[in-house]
Amino acid sequence: MKDVFNVNAADSQATVVHPIEPQQFDINEYADYEASLLERCGKFWNGDSGVLVYRRMRVKEVFAADSNSKEKSLAWQLGALKESMRYQADIPNFLEPWHGLGTVAAAYGFDYLWEPGQAPAVDGKFQSTEELLKANIRPVADTPIGKYTLEMTEYFLDKTKGCIPMSYCDVQSPLNTLSNIIDSNQFYMDFYLNPELMKKAMHLTSLLLTGFTLKQKKMIGDALAKPGHGFASCRKFDGIGMSDDTITMMSADLYKEFAVPAMVATGNCFGGTVFHSCGNWSDKKELITKIENIRMADGAFSFATDPGANPTEGYADAFANTGVVLNARIVGNIDVVEEKVRQLWKPGMKLIVVTYCETPQEQAEVYQRIHEICQ
């Protein structure tokens, strides 16, 4: 049994699929498949304890250069939806109008830098929080990045007739957004040197994020799969997922005082806050479960998923009987997944196990074992 990160893989969580053009995709077949899973998803979301299995179909091209083409992105994602129906799971996969990590950063005047074959990077930095607050700020929807994301959303809806579940784009938390566009040498100092300016920047970024996401929510309508992006998502779930990776660089008291209020302000506009961080955030797991109106938290729990994965110890005690869903990503074979689930589960947990099994046969075995463990 090996649990090691594959440094040679372009994306440790990606699956190879064949793209399908919209006119060749059977919309009704996938709509029926999704509908067959919604009752169990709703029962889990509204219940006090339980487990669901999600076989995520992440396609690396969607999160790299092809995110700059709505046509290519949709074809890849439709291929993933078709493939996903072969793998036994409780939660359906969904479409995502992904166009990079700098969506809200665009409001501060940044555009994307596209290197050949790569995902986009935000081009530039402010030297301080004070400089950021002096910038010419405009709504995300008025920026080139925002306009293209909404154009992609509209294109996806048109080609799928609004019948296929779709999430928001990848919206980073206020903390993540600011840490990406303020020079790191000053960013962390400003929590101590300019705390009021930092709180103001967090609040402003929350408003920009909320305004743009509300536009997406209105556009997507009944097809909206929540909480979105890297989380197990469906029409029966709620909240908005925000990547908050910078938590691993901060003390608990700073995070609670500066980052949490802005994230919660946005989350409360969408049915609750849903948290994600890459790496090991286990030292703050109790803090996360106590965030106001927190609905779900996501983490990696195998080294094949993330070389800095969370240890499983203590998570069951922290999350059981809180009502907060733990979205546990576990790349690995049957034995790895079984071991991790046994360590994460206890009665009172609301656990979603995200698998990446290579074959439908392996997925069926993992699915059965997970449900046997979590009875």
Sequence and secondary structure as in RCSB ss.txt:
>XXXX:A:sequence
MKDVFNVNAADSQATVVHPIEPQQFDINEYADYEASLLERCGKFWNGDSGVLVYRRMRVKEVFAADSNSKEKSLA
WQLGALKESMRYQADIPNFLEPWHGLGTVAAAYGFDYLWEPGQAPAVDGKFQSTEELLKANIRPVADTPIGKYTL
EMTEYFLDKTKGCIPMSYCDVQSPLNTLSNIIDSNQFYMDFYLNPELMKKAMHLTSLLLTGFTLKQKKMIGDALA
KPGHGFASCRKFDGIGMSDDTITMMSADLYKEFAVPAMVATGNCFGGTVFHSCGNWSDKKELITKIENIRMADGA
FSFATDPGANPTEGYADAFANTGVVLNARIVGNIDVVEEKVRQLWKPGMKLIVVTYCETPQEQAEVYQRIHEICQ
>XXXX:A:secstr
      TT S TTB       GGGS HHHHHHHHHHHHHHHHHHHHSSSEEEEEE  B GGGGTGGGG HHHHHH
HHHHHHHHHTTS  SS   B     S TGGGGGT  EE  TTS  EE   BSSHHHHHTS    GGGSHHHHHHH
HHHHHHHHHTTT S B     B HHHHHHHHB HHHHHHHHHH HHHHHHHHHHHHHHHHHHHHHHHHHHGGGB 
BS TTS  BTT  SEEEE GGGGGS HHHIIIIIHHHHHHHHGGGTSEEEE SS  GGGHHHHHTSTTEEEEEEE
 STTT TT    TTHHHHHTTS  EEEEEE S HHHHHHHHHHH  TT EEEEEE  SSHHHHHHHHHHHHHHT 
